Amino acid sequence: MPAILTGTAAAPVGNLQHLGLQAFMPHPALAAWVQCYWVMRLTTLPAGGYRQTLYPDGGSSLNFYFQPGQPPQCHFNGSQTLSTLQLTDTLDAVGIRFYPGGAFQLLGQDAPLLQGDEVNAADFGIRTLQPLQQQLAATEHTAARLQYLDQWLLQQMQQRNAKSSHIQQVLAVLLQQQTMPSVNELSAGVNLSRRQFERKFLQQVGLTPGKLKLLQRVRHARQLINLNPQQPLTDIALCSGFYDQAHFIHQFQHITGQTPGQYRRRKQNEFRMS
């Protein structure tokens, strides 16, 4: 397989750019399953460390943590609940951020089994994972590490004969439309019975279609608030697919632990302090 150098910058992941987080696009053949690669090299921390809230959106991550003189630890994070990242020490790490359903296609693991905060990837039984860890440990250069990730995932894609499945076809529709098609409409669109569709969707994504759509709507609302904290919340609700303000507030708080107003006030404070 020819070596493919990954180097195109992508949109930052999360809200950690000020701590040195960088994101890069994967090989185009992987774009259906991999949102980006992320890299963080943190050499200094604020007094008392750093704390960051992580919001679920249906995606998942395979993360590699480096220590001098040894292969990187490899953990999978598929949590779909509110969690917190606590940084108390220096960090050298790279990660693969998968779209919903992407980890199932490329890693061959049923999504409901992957929804813990930190699952040891050695338990996956992927025989090529240990050689990848050794390759990654042999270099400190970001470009080389990204190239190894590209090559490994392309190999996984070939070995698993990964392709656009019925569920991926549905995901493309589900994540783009503001309105939520019924489960009967989604299953009929890919010629599956409702029972078959629901079983396959849960196996590959780990969520129901309705829960995934809700996470994506809340994610979109957060993005709009981050971009323009002054925008009226009623406009943000409508742009995110919520047609009832009370429903928007309830669901936003359920997913993020804050009301939209509380989230916006925090972002406004951050904006004034920056």
Order of alpha helices (4+ residues) and beta strands (2+ residues): beta-beta-beta-beta-beta-beta-beta-alpha-beta-alpha-alpha-alpha-alpha-alpha-alpha-alpha-alpha-alpha
